[in-house]
């Protein structure tokens, strides 16, 4: 050791590679599973949709070669292109087609007769397209020989290419791109009206001493419990061609912008109200005392204290409403008449014209404003933090007779609007045959004799609700747990967080369409999921993932960061901590997530409209289909069934919360 | 006191060896090659300002944030790369991290369940632990129903329940009010000595460190400034940072003259030995209690009296603050420029010398307590 002093300075301490514990490995496993879920249920389908929107299909006539034998041996090979140049049977614009396009081979042979003894040969020059013999697909480049009787069953299939052609077609079709303008107009107008109405309502609830606040809160939340198209049905009964108070519109038609805006205001109202109420609730009463001591007028105080304090809430509410309206499909479908909107266009392209590529194009167009609104909302939400300091004093309203009366009358008017639309639906459902036979009857509840799947749809919906609530809560909570409580893996966790936030920006219809592209591909090993209850559950969970995820994350954030450290120092596996501490403490949030998922699974139309099968018809879709078929009263009846089911679910949730929480949350009581 | 020092004597067995630990968070080096040896049964405090790396150090020992390089061995076993669950320690956090939905009994028993112990044994052990911290009848309550001090004690016995070889305390007292804190630090120290469990505590409170620790590790900017007993740290600070961070310290700019003297303005003072170059700028440091009032010919009553005039000078009394057991006197001398000297004087000394604001008195720098440090930007 005498030469220690001469030892090189490079003798540095050993680098340590941390050993992972069993818990770490389990957590990584969890993260992978849930990450995989989000990738399969969200990223891949969206990618499939995006690539679909850039896929174009056309018949490449140069690629097909024919030979004919009329008894004197085979003629020289001739391309379909050459034949067409002579015959002009297929026009240039007819060459562009969809993925489903088919062109009969016989069109190139005007003298074709299936009784003749003529024989035909056909081949592709390059293996870029294919042709069908009956339903047998042939994609090789060999010559294939056919009797004339068989030749008549041959159709040519298009070859695909990637490009912007679909978008070019979209923007050169006025009927299509005018929808952008319509959608933006409706969404903007509805947003302005809803935010103003909701602000007034929230203001009355927060800043007055009026009576019946609890009742008004309940009423205001009711629209969440019904499908978005239900107000449309109510409006048809009120202002439709045979409407009860049609005259009030002075000849204007409810079918169109007016109806869509009124209905949109109805179904987005509670969403805006929740956000604005939260924003108003965090006001600091010291600011108001300061305003009073400075002798500011009520008016001035309102503009200098109230509005700036609630501004983030207002902006956030506006973008949430905007997003809901622009992506909603059920309402404009029911009451939009000839007024086209983007979401309806997707439906029309896919269901009506089977033009999946154009459906994908409209979806991409619809994604743009949705993503924009979503990013602004996220940005604003981040700014909102810590408005309220620990020293703030919550605002406590003082009684003020006249002001309270104004607030009460305002809330009554809004309340009548909400309750009125729901009541109309219930009334319509019970009337035998509006407007000719006004006697009450339950005939409209005989769903089994109508389109839409009958009572089975109703029970499917309940199944979907329950499965979604159970599977969704588990997936969402486990996902939030790994995001919140794993150490390290910053890149993976941020990617996970990003995926978890994305569903909020993806319109349900777009997600559903993306699922068709992804899951209906025969090459997909998950193809078996298609047209089952399973895909409906996956789609619904994914569609409503973000809000559930945020609820779970918020609950988990309130848990002490050191619980995991304590448990591991006590040699306890993390799942013991989860089962005896994390889950019991987060139980209120877990119940909230499951009821949220249940209610939304019951009411959603857009996410599942492309994915249900005859075996998995759903109640909300039955509403749409019955309305479409002219059975408006049964549609209203089914809509009300959804409403009552959700009310009952809410009551059960309330009851469970009360009782379960008494047991598991005893520690909250001091 | 003698009992306390016996623990850290050379005869004690080395329990924890930490060798050149480095921990980086991105570009930021939180710990830079720190080494430390902890003896069995010792109470060690990591003391330093926030951001000095003391909590990172503790978390590295626990395996919660494993170091980038350097080794940790505990009881002869290399634990450098092990996850927390494979190490042998109990931990108490500043927040206590008590499980809110479990009763105190179940909190304490959390680490015992699952260890194949039967229920009766667990209950017995839990009761024993509750008894140990004087909370025998609080077991059925939930944490939220207890006071902060009680919660802290529950967290402490939960960490001790499995009889770990090492107890880690991360600012365990800082969430409590002053009175409870003073009481609990005494109780914790007694308990630790009784159980003989090797303990490492992180604190930013010097009083806590001075009263509880067998040895203090003073840290700053990711490195250890000094390791020593509380008395060593206070009386023999090895760096200006330690001198300044622990206790109050007057700092005067001066110049080194010989290896045991220093020049401030025109006056030369005898100081402790130092090895700084003659005429290089230095910081002269002296504690307030080491500035002693001086009057020739008077004896006793706390007033210093020697024949020679070394280190004695006149200073004007600018201000006086009565702090109960002593007076804090602000002094000024033209040699020191604008610097104000703080001297702590006993009540008796002030009375005898009739120290008053505006008066000029004669004071002495005790030469064995006058320290000289190179000027350092590394101050608090």
Interface residues (C-beta under 8 A of the other chain):
Chain A: X12 X13 X14 X15 X16 X17 X18 X19 X20 X21 X22 X23 X24 X560 X562 X563 X565 X566 X567 X568 X569 X570 X571 X572 X573 X576 X580 X581 X584 X585 X664 X665 X666 X667 X668 X670
Chain B: X19 X20 X21 X22 X33 X62 X63 X64 X66 X67 X68 X69 X70 X71 X80 X81 X82 X83 X84 X85 X86 X87 X89 X90 X91 X93 X95 X97 X99 X100 X101 X102 X110 X111 X114 X115 X142 X143 X144 X145 X158 X159 X161 X162 X164
